[in-house]
């Protein structure tokens, strides 16, 4: 079992930045690929970014490519999502997820955090 706790969400103006963190506990962190997903009101949860076990491989949704950066610190059992040039359409609850397989598919992630709200005002 892996427990995930997100933090760092909040209210920011368009064009601003936020860094989300997700602290993991319970199992060996480096054994898990990590992903960030988001869900806006009335919409399905969508993929944002993923990072492989040692951080060598990353993938991004087209909507965030060039603006968001996923990274991980295995010594701290933490994955990050640096979000720059935020837009109102980035407003959502952001979730981190973990799985023993690398994927961009939300249905393939076994463990989820509780989410953190990000609101971008125009």
Backbone as JSON, one array per atom type, in Angstrom:
{
  "sequence": "XXXXXXXXXXXXXXXXXXXXXXXXXXXXXXXXXXXXXXXXXXXXXXXXXXXXXXXXXXXXXXXXXXXXXXXXXXXXXXXXXXXXXXXXXXXXXXXXXXXXXXXXXXXXXXXXXXXXXXXXXX",
  "N": [[0.84, -1.2, 0.0], [0.47, 2.22, -0.79], [0.63, 5.46, 0.41], [-0.44, 8.69, -0.45], [0.03, 12.17, -0.37], [-0.98, 15.24, -1.36], [0.1, 18.65, -1.77], [0.32, 22.27, -1.88], [-1.44, 23.52, -3.58], [-3.65, 26.25, -4.54], [-4.84, 29.66, -4.9], [-4.21, 31.56, -7.74], [-3.16, 34.17, -9.94], [-3.75, 34.47, -13.48], [-1.04, 33.62, -15.53], [0.69, 33.3, -13.48], [2.58, 31.2, -11.15], [2.75, 27.94, -9.64], [3.84, 25.41, -7.38], [3.26, 22.1, -7.02], [3.35, 19.51, -4.6], [3.82, 16.06, -3.81], [3.8, 13.83, -1.36], [4.96, 10.65, -0.59], [4.38, 7.55, 1.11], [4.87, 4.39, 2.74], [5.72, 2.37, 0.92], [8.62, 1.39, -1.04], [9.62, 4.15, -2.62], [10.95, 4.58, -5.08], [10.23, 2.41, -6.55], [7.97, 2.97, -7.91], [6.23, 4.37, -10.61], [5.14, 7.69, -11.21], [2.34, 9.88, -11.44], [0.6, 12.86, -12.46], [-2.67, 14.06, -12.38], [-5.7, 15.76, -13.31], [-8.87, 17.2, -12.45], [-11.51, 18.98, -13.55], [-14.51, 20.82, -12.68], [-17.38, 19.02, -13.59], [-16.09, 17.62, -15.54], [-14.14, 14.85, -16.85], [-11.52, 13.1, -15.12], [-8.28, 13.93, -16.07], [-5.18, 13.18, -17.72], [-2.09, 14.71, -16.82], [0.77, 14.77, -16.37], [3.56, 12.49, -16.29], [6.08, 10.52, -14.69], [8.92, 8.45, -14.78], [10.38, 5.71, -12.86], [13.03, 6.39, -11.96], [13.08, 8.91, -12.85], [13.93, 9.29, -15.43], [12.36, 9.19, -17.69], [9.72, 11.13, -19.0], [6.36, 12.29, -19.56], [3.95, 14.49, -21.02], [0.75, 16.05, -21.06], [-0.58, 17.54, -24.01], [-1.71, 20.01, -23.55], [-0.33, 21.14, -21.46], [2.29, 21.08, -22.02], [5.52, 22.43, -22.11], [4.89, 24.32, -20.25], [4.44, 23.14, -17.75], [6.32, 21.17, -15.42], [7.33, 18.03, -14.43], [8.86, 16.38, -11.72], [10.97, 14.4, -9.57], [12.07, 13.46, -6.29], [13.68, 10.98, -5.08], [14.98, 10.49, -2.72], [13.58, 11.97, -0.94], [11.11, 10.95, -1.16], [9.16, 12.17, -2.77], [7.19, 13.7, -5.28], [7.0, 16.27, -7.71], [5.18, 18.99, -9.22], [5.81, 21.5, -11.18], [4.26, 24.39, -12.11], [3.94, 26.73, -14.51], [3.14, 29.88, -16.1], [0.34, 29.89, -15.79], [-3.07, 29.26, -16.67], [-6.56, 30.22, -16.79], [-8.0, 27.95, -17.57], [-6.56, 25.91, -16.45], [-7.56, 25.5, -13.99], [-8.55, 23.28, -11.53], [-8.99, 20.26, -9.58], [-6.08, 18.79, -8.53], [-4.47, 15.7, -8.73], [-2.14, 13.35, -7.44], [-0.69, 10.25, -8.42], [0.26, 6.8, -8.15], [1.96, 3.96, -9.44], [3.12, 0.63, -10.11], [3.78, 0.28, -12.7], [4.74, 2.19, -15.54], [2.76, 4.7, -16.92], [0.42, 6.67, -18.85], [-2.19, 6.53, -18.55], [-5.04, 6.97, -16.69], [-6.57, 4.91, -15.63], [-4.83, 2.92, -15.09], [-3.45, 3.39, -12.83], [-2.8, 2.58, -9.49], [-2.78, 3.74, -6.95], [-3.85, 6.66, -5.25], [-3.79, 10.13, -4.35], [-5.53, 12.53, -2.24], [-6.07, 14.85, -3.49], [-5.54, 18.29, -4.52], [-6.63, 21.62, -4.62], [-6.43, 23.79, -7.37], [-6.75, 27.01, -8.41], [-7.1, 29.31, -10.94], [-7.23, 32.6, -11.57], [-8.64, 35.0, -13.84]],
  "CA": [[0.0, 0.0, 0.0], [1.18, 3.5, -0.88], [-0.18, 6.62, 0.78], [0.0, 9.88, -1.17], [-0.56, 13.39, 0.15], [-0.63, 16.4, -2.16], [0.07, 19.98, -1.16], [0.82, 23.33, -2.74], [-2.47, 24.17, -4.37], [-4.1, 27.55, -4.07], [-5.39, 30.62, -5.85], [-3.15, 32.32, -8.39], [-3.61, 34.91, -11.13], [-3.28, 33.98, -14.76], [0.35, 33.96, -15.78], [1.49, 32.99, -12.31], [3.16, 29.87, -10.99], [2.57, 27.17, -8.41], [4.52, 24.1, -7.36], [2.59, 21.08, -6.24], [4.16, 18.42, -4.07], [3.1, 14.86, -3.42], [4.64, 13.02, -0.49], [4.56, 9.24, -0.58], [4.83, 6.72, 2.22], [4.33, 3.04, 2.79], [6.51, 1.41, 0.16], [9.82, 1.98, -1.63], [9.12, 5.15, -3.58], [11.57, 4.44, -6.39], [9.61, 1.28, -7.25], [6.71, 3.41, -8.47], [6.07, 5.5, -11.51], [4.24, 8.68, -10.63], [1.62, 10.7, -12.4], [-0.3, 13.93, -12.02], [-3.91, 14.16, -13.12], [-6.54, 16.85, -12.81], [-10.3, 17.09, -12.75], [-12.26, 20.23, -13.45], [-15.93, 20.56, -12.43], [-18.16, 18.54, -14.71], [-15.24, 16.96, -16.54], [-13.46, 13.65, -16.41], [-10.15, 13.26, -14.68], [-7.41, 13.83, -17.23], [-3.74, 13.09, -17.53], [-1.3, 15.93, -16.91], [2.19, 14.46, -16.54], [4.02, 11.27, -15.66], [7.53, 10.39, -14.58], [9.3, 7.06, -14.52], [10.87, 5.35, -11.53], [14.22, 7.16, -11.62], [12.94, 10.23, -13.43], [14.57, 9.38, -16.74], [11.33, 9.35, -18.71], [8.55, 11.93, -18.64], [5.37, 12.58, -20.59], [3.06, 15.58, -20.68], [-0.4, 16.35, -21.92], [-0.27, 18.63, -24.93], [-2.22, 21.28, -23.01], [0.57, 21.7, -20.45], [3.67, 20.93, -22.49], [6.25, 23.7, -22.16], [4.52, 25.17, -19.09], [4.52, 22.33, -16.53], [7.46, 20.26, -15.33], [7.24, 17.02, -13.38], [10.17, 15.92, -11.24], [10.85, 13.6, -8.34], [13.24, 13.32, -5.43], [13.47, 9.68, -4.44], [15.5, 10.54, -1.35], [12.55, 12.62, -0.12], [9.82, 10.29, -1.43], [8.28, 13.25, -3.19], [7.1, 14.09, -6.68], [6.62, 17.68, -7.83], [4.67, 19.5, -10.48], [6.01, 22.94, -11.31], [3.29, 24.9, -13.08], [4.22, 28.12, -14.88], [2.25, 30.48, -17.11], [-0.96, 29.28, -15.54], [-4.23, 29.81, -17.38], [-7.82, 29.88, -16.1], [-8.42, 26.58, -17.9], [-5.83, 24.97, -15.62], [-8.29, 25.36, -12.74], [-9.0, 21.9, -11.32], [-8.37, 19.53, -8.48], [-4.93, 18.04, -9.04], [-4.22, 14.47, -7.99], [-1.0, 12.54, -7.81], [-0.99, 8.83, -8.46], [1.43, 5.93, -8.2], [1.76, 2.59, -9.89], [4.36, -0.1, -10.37], [4.03, 0.36, -14.14], [4.72, 3.54, -16.09], [1.61, 4.86, -17.8], [-0.27, 7.95, -18.9], [-3.61, 6.17, -18.47], [-5.47, 7.06, -15.29], [-7.15, 3.64, -15.19], [-3.76, 1.98, -14.78], [-2.8, 3.79, -11.58], [-3.43, 1.87, -8.37], [-2.82, 4.53, -5.72], [-4.2, 8.05, -5.5], [-3.91, 11.05, -3.26], [-6.86, 13.09, -2.02], [-6.21, 15.99, -4.39], [-5.34, 19.66, -4.04], [-7.33, 22.53, -5.53], [-5.71, 24.88, -8.03], [-7.68, 27.95, -9.03], [-6.39, 30.36, -11.67], [-8.16, 33.69, -11.88], [-8.29, 35.75, -15.05]],
  "C": [[0.87, 1.25, 0.0], [0.21, 4.6, -0.5], [0.44, 7.87, 0.12], [-0.73, 11.11, -0.62], [-0.05, 14.57, -0.68], [-0.68, 17.69, -1.33], [0.53, 21.0, -2.19], [-0.21, 24.0, -3.62], [-2.84, 25.52, -3.8], [-4.68, 28.38, -5.18], [-4.25, 31.46, -6.42], [-3.73, 33.05, -9.6], [-3.05, 34.27, -12.39], [-1.87, 34.51, -15.03], [1.28, 33.63, -14.61], [1.96, 31.56, -12.27], [2.76, 29.26, -9.65], [3.42, 25.92, -8.53], [3.74, 23.17, -6.44], [3.59, 20.03, -5.78], [3.26, 17.24, -3.73], [4.07, 13.98, -2.65], [4.09, 11.61, -0.4], [5.12, 8.54, 0.65], [4.25, 5.32, 2.07], [5.13, 1.99, 2.05], [7.74, 2.12, -0.4], [9.42, 2.87, -2.8], [9.67, 4.93, -4.98], [11.05, 3.22, -7.16], [8.35, 1.67, -8.0], [6.9, 4.53, -9.47], [5.01, 6.41, -10.92], [3.57, 9.5, -11.72], [0.86, 11.81, -11.71], [-1.5, 13.94, -12.96], [-4.7, 15.33, -12.58], [-7.97, 16.63, -13.24], [-10.97, 18.42, -12.49], [-13.74, 19.89, -13.22], [-16.66, 20.12, -13.7], [-17.38, 17.82, -15.78], [-14.61, 15.7, -15.96], [-12.04, 13.98, -15.94], [-9.21, 13.01, -15.86], [-5.95, 13.8, -16.85], [-3.07, 14.44, -17.69], [0.16, 15.61, -17.21], [2.5, 13.15, -15.82], [5.53, 11.23, -15.66], [7.87, 8.96, -14.18], [10.02, 6.93, -13.18], [12.07, 6.19, -11.08], [14.2, 8.55, -12.24], [13.54, 10.39, -14.81], [13.57, 9.71, -17.84], [10.18, 10.18, -18.18], [7.63, 12.08, -19.85], [4.45, 13.69, -20.09], [1.86, 15.61, -21.62], [-0.04, 17.53, -22.81], [-0.66, 19.99, -24.34], [-1.27, 21.92, -22.01], [2.03, 21.67, -20.88], [4.31, 22.3, -22.64], [5.94, 24.63, -21.0], [4.7, 24.44, -17.76], [5.75, 21.43, -16.6], [7.25, 19.31, -14.15], [8.65, 16.59, -13.0], [9.95, 15.1, -9.97], [12.18, 13.6, -7.61], [13.04, 12.03, -4.64], [14.02, 9.64, -3.02], [14.47, 11.13, -0.39], [11.18, 12.0, -0.32], [8.76, 11.28, -1.9], [8.35, 13.45, -4.7], [6.53, 15.5, -6.74], [5.98, 17.95, -9.19], [4.83, 21.01, -10.45], [5.13, 23.44, -12.43], [3.56, 26.39, -13.3], [3.22, 28.58, -15.93], [0.84, 29.92, -17.0], [-2.08, 30.03, -16.24], [-5.49, 29.46, -16.6], [-8.27, 28.45, -16.38], [-7.59, 25.51, -17.18], [-6.52, 24.75, -14.27], [-8.88, 23.96, -12.63], [-8.49, 21.42, -9.97], [-7.27, 18.67, -9.08], [-4.63, 16.86, -8.11], [-2.87, 13.87, -8.41], [-1.39, 11.07, -7.67], [0.3, 8.03, -8.61], [1.05, 4.55, -8.71], [3.1, 1.94, -10.18], [4.7, -0.17, -11.86], [3.92, 1.8, -14.61], [3.57, 3.66, -17.08], [1.14, 6.31, -17.8], [-1.77, 7.76, -18.78], [-4.06, 6.15, -17.02], [-5.99, 5.73, -14.77], [-6.09, 2.62, -14.79], [-3.01, 2.34, -13.5], [-3.55, 3.21, -10.39], [-3.65, 2.75, -7.15], [-3.0, 6.0, -6.05], [-4.16, 8.86, -4.21], [-5.31, 11.63, -3.2], [-7.12, 14.33, -2.89], [-5.95, 17.32, -3.71], [-5.91, 20.62, -5.08], [-6.38, 23.59, -6.06], [-6.75, 25.74, -8.73], [-6.88, 29.09, -9.66], [-7.42, 31.41, -12.07], [-7.68, 34.48, -13.1], [-8.11, 37.23, -14.77]]
}
